[in-house]
C-alpha cells in the first residue's frame, strides 16, 4: 500500500479560520470525526494527510491550497510537501 501523501499545513491560517467560525479545536475535531490532537497538530504546522487538509478546507469554507504552508517552518527545515 503506498504511503499517504502529506503536506505541511499553514497552522496559523487554520487557527485563524477555526477561531473565526467560533469553533474550539475540540468542536472542529468532533465535526470532522477526528481526535482533537489531530487538529492541534495541524495548527502547530506538523505534517498531516492531504485528506485532512481537504476535510479542514471544507469545514472552514476555503480552498485546500489556502491551508498548505508555502514554505516549511524555519525551525523545521526537514518538513516539506510530499
C-alpha positions as CSV (number, residue, x, y, z in Angstrom):
1,X,0.0,0.0,0.0
2,X,1.5,3.4,-1.0
3,X,2.2,5.9,1.7
4,X,-0.4,8.6,2.4
5,X,0.5,11.9,0.8
6,X,1.2,14.6,3.4
7,X,1.7,18.3,3.5
8,X,2.9,20.9,6.0
9,X,-0.2,22.8,6.9
10,X,-0.4,26.6,7.4
11,X,-1.2,26.2,11.1
12,X,-1.7,29.9,11.8
13,X,-4.2,30.2,9.0
14,X,-6.1,27.1,10.1
15,X,-6.3,28.5,13.7
16,X,-7.5,31.9,12.4
17,X,-10.2,30.3,10.3
18,X,-11.3,28.0,13.1
19,X,-11.5,30.8,15.6
20,X,-13.3,32.9,13.0
21,X,-16.0,30.3,12.9
22,X,-16.3,30.3,16.7
23,X,-15.3,26.7,17.0
24,X,-12.9,25.3,19.5
25,X,-10.3,22.8,18.4
26,X,-12.3,20.1,20.1
27,X,-15.5,21.1,18.4
28,X,-13.8,21.1,15.0
29,X,-12.4,17.7,15.7
30,X,-15.8,16.3,16.6
31,X,-17.3,17.8,13.4
32,X,-14.6,16.0,11.4
33,X,-14.7,12.8,13.5
34,X,-11.1,13.3,14.3
35,X,-9.2,13.5,17.6
36,X,-8.5,17.0,19.0
37,X,-4.8,16.2,18.9
38,X,-5.0,15.9,15.1
39,X,-6.4,19.4,14.9
40,X,-3.8,20.7,17.3
41,X,-1.0,19.1,15.3
42,X,-2.3,20.8,12.1
43,X,-2.4,24.1,13.9
44,X,1.2,23.6,15.0
45,X,2.3,23.0,11.4
46,X,3.1,19.4,11.8
47,X,2.7,17.3,8.6
48,X,-0.8,16.0,8.0
49,X,-2.5,14.0,5.4
50,X,-3.9,15.7,2.3
51,X,-7.2,14.0,3.2
52,X,-7.2,16.0,6.4
53,X,-6.3,19.2,4.5
54,X,-9.4,18.6,2.3
55,X,-11.6,18.0,5.3
56,X,-10.4,21.1,7.1
57,X,-10.9,23.2,4.0
58,X,-14.5,22.0,3.5
59,X,-15.3,22.6,7.2
60,X,-13.7,26.1,7.2
61,X,-15.0,27.1,3.8
62,X,-11.8,27.7,1.9
63,X,-9.9,26.1,-0.9
64,X,-7.4,23.4,0.3
65,X,-4.4,25.3,-1.1
66,X,-5.1,28.0,1.4
67,X,-4.3,25.6,4.2
68,X,-0.9,24.4,2.9
69,X,2.3,26.2,4.0
70,X,4.1,27.9,1.2
71,X,7.5,27.2,2.9
72,X,8.4,24.8,5.7
73,X,8.7,26.5,9.1
74,X,12.2,27.8,9.7
75,X,12.6,25.6,12.8
76,X,11.6,22.5,10.9
77,X,13.5,22.6,7.6
78,X,13.1,18.9,7.1
79,X,9.3,19.1,6.6
80,X,8.3,19.6,3.0
81,X,5.2,18.9,0.9
82,X,5.4,15.3,-0.2
